[in-house]
Structure formats: structure tokens, C-alpha cells
Amino acid sequence: QYEKYIASLKLKHYSLSPLDSVEKLVKTGNDFHNCVATYVDRIFNKKYLIYLVNKDNVPYACLGIKLDSEPIMEQLYLDHNEMLEEKEYNAIRRNLLIRERNNNNEILQM
């Protein structure tokens, strides 16, 4: 589904990088001490998207988007699956934008 959807953050100091290969998933899972690599089947079966959230160009958190009838932001965690502070979590959630590639239709904006 990375071919179909583009996710972006309209928030200063933050950007998204897709984890769209087994190597990226394994590396990020090791770096963040989490289970993102276990989502590989769901990702390649086009049921899930995982992005690395960068803050000031430094890897910061992992974002999971479930692809159901509509994309749904399912999780957003720091290293060791720690929660973000509520204010920051809500800012990211409000500024997450998912669009269909080659079609500027907005799919999801929280």
C-alpha cells in the first residue's frame, strides 16, 4: 500500500520515513526495541503501514497505520514502546495527513 498511499505530517520539526522493506523494519525494531518487524506480513499483504517519525531529522518514534476500509492511525510509540506526552501525541495525530498517490484526495486527517 506504500504504492497507493502517501502519509505526511504538517508539523514543524517532524517528518515521516516509510519502513517499506524487511531490512528497515528489522533495523528500526532493533533500534527502538519494539516489534515493528513482526508486521512484515501485514505490510506486504497491504493491510498495514509503518513509518519512522523523525524529529529534527533524528529518528524519534514509530507510527502504525491500519489499512481497513479507511486508514486508521493505530499506534505511535517512542523507544521501548513508551508513550509520547499527550500534547505531542495529539499534535502529531491532528497533523497526520494521508493521501492517495496520484490523486490529491485527502483520505485521513485526524
Helices and strands as residue ranges (DSSP letters): E 5-9, E 14-18, H 22-32, G 36-39, H 40-44, E 48-55, E 58-67, E 71-77, G 79-81, H 86-95, E 96-100, E 103-109
